[in-house]
Amino acid sequence: MTDQDTHSNPLNHKAIILTGAAGFIGSCMARYLNDMGYRNLILVDDFGVEEKRKNWESKAFAQVVERHALFDWLETHQPALSLVIHLGARTDTTEFDYSIHEVLNVQYSKDIWEYCTHQSIPLIYASSAATYGAGEFGYDDNHDLPQKLHPLNPYGISKNEFDKWAILQSNANHRPPYWAGLKFFNVYGPNEYHKGRMASVIWHAFNQIKTEGVVKLFKSHKQGVKDGEQLRDFIYVKDVVSVIGWLMESMVQGLWRIDKNGLYNLGTGTARAFNDLVKATFAGMDLPCNIVFIDMPEDIRDKYQYFTEANMKKLVDAGYPKAFYSLEEGVEDYVRNYLRTLNYL
């Protein structure tokens, strides 16, 4: 969609709220919306974090609102809204003070749900594959599973608590007109430069290669799994924002149905080995592969996931039409067009 098409699209007559807009996935979502011609964006986040500034300052938007001031701002301004995309969260899996996650991930999300419900505004929000814990119950996005799950850290617990609450509210018909909670698997891609230790394995691998010429991976401590053959469902952020964009337009243009409301996995549906990921990173840097295996710290061995893979049938059955980037395609694009040049999306 070009700029001249902007005013013909019904979405552009009303604003879109995007929380987490200064973060990794949120800022990529803002770019996607801009590229589709959407400018009437209300960006919500903690904008005082200087290392995130390059993520959002070049985007086109109508307003920035500090996270803590959002509901006061909404009450004062009462904007006409077409949709809320709620991607803001405390995502640090090493933050073990649950009260922090309770405030930012559970209560804040409940407040957004209530606002969307009372104002009859569609809602798309970020959940996480961290809700699945060790994967002992599998990776199906049906609505019976959240009650059984045992996430391995407070972040995963907080995401699962909100999913459970959202399902209960929806079952009681206390819900936004349309809603979807997306269980993100291992997302990687541009604009994660600020995340440090919480950045993707590709980001860490690239920087290890630059400084040491080698990538260190954890040895396997599970019988039957070779070193580097631990499996994850890695999804490129460009696919994540494409899915959100498709959901958004489906909901606002009346192509969604109430019976489609609910939780959806968002991975590729194909688990891949860390060895493959590192090989792809070296290839994107035009260097020979060099992997060294190190012992996994004992304090995380009992919490380590050896396998994650999203069951993507539900999203496909809901009508999502596009194929996902393969691991090699996504890493190639990320390394060559962003990491090597420090470009932003």
Secondary structure, DSSP 8 states (H G I E B T S, - for coil): --GGGGGGSGGGGSEEEEETTTSHHHHHHHHHHHHTT---EEEEE-TT-GGGHHHHTTS--SEEEEGGGHHHHHHHH---EEEEEE------TT---HHHHIIIIIIHHHHHHHHHHHHT--EEEEEEGGGGTTSTT-S---TTGGGT---SSHHHHHHHHHHHHHHHHHHTT-S-SSEEEEEE-EEE-TT-GGGGGGS-HHHHHHHHHHHHS-EEEE---STT--TT--EE-EEEHHHHHHHHHHHHHHHHTT---GGG-EEEEES-S--EEHHHHHHHHHHHTT----EEEE---HHHHTT--SB-----HHHHHHT-------HHHHHHHHIIIIITTT---
